[in-house]
């Protein structure tokens, strides 16, 4: 007897379209605006991203506007989001597309992957959400769904293949948004299976949620971050925050932290002073 497929796109869309969450980046198909949202959302809560996304695009509405600015100006607007390498890569991407593609983001997977800091998830997200291509997007929410419905951990290759196979023809934008919402709202680390449209065919739910959870350790599923308080990330952030106002004396900060920021190209030395890149 053939087992019923674990994910029925019709059931998922029927559940999700009327419940689709409102985010400002879901109201645009501008590739630059979509890319900025995706980069900002990496490891950062939505409520922190919304005002930063709005302010960033007010200052840098196009790749050309971002490329014309200094990295220091980009980092100043990035303050509060953390992981400043993301801002550096975004600025480098803007410079690259202005130089090579008349200021437009490319619409092919290989070309997007060739840009600074753009990996498999971000490239496919731009294709799906800006260009409305029928590609599967595997973020941590979708990855949990894929592993749990399959009832086993998935390698990156299997997770991506499963995601691509599921996309209904012509529904790439809607499908991926809805599947993300399902993972964010119901198929969470502690899931709410009784409300899920997939509960009757999800292998893990049908089996009674045996341990270990197949999502844990599966490709694309994020793991808990180390505490921020007292971390090098916090110390690096304090240096960048201080330099956002004005240059500071190098000896005002931990030398190892300063050296790491200089190596990453996020700050510069000018004699005994530190400043953001010009």
Buried (B, 14 or more C-beta within 10 A) or exposed (E): EEEEEBBBBEBBBEBBBEEEEEBEBBEBEBBBBBBBBBBBBBEBEBEBBBEBBEEBBEEBBBBBBBBEBEBBBBBBBBBEBBBBEBBBBBBBBBBBBBEEEEBBBBEEBEBBBEBBBBEBBBBBBBBBBBBBBBBBBBBBBBBBBBBBBBBEBBEEEBBBBBBBEBBEEEBBBBBBBBBBBBBBBBBEEEBEBEEBBBBEBBBBBBEEEEEEBBBEEBBBBEEEEEEEEEEEBEBBBEBBEBBBEEBBEBEEBBEEBBEBBBEEEBBBEEEEBBBBBE
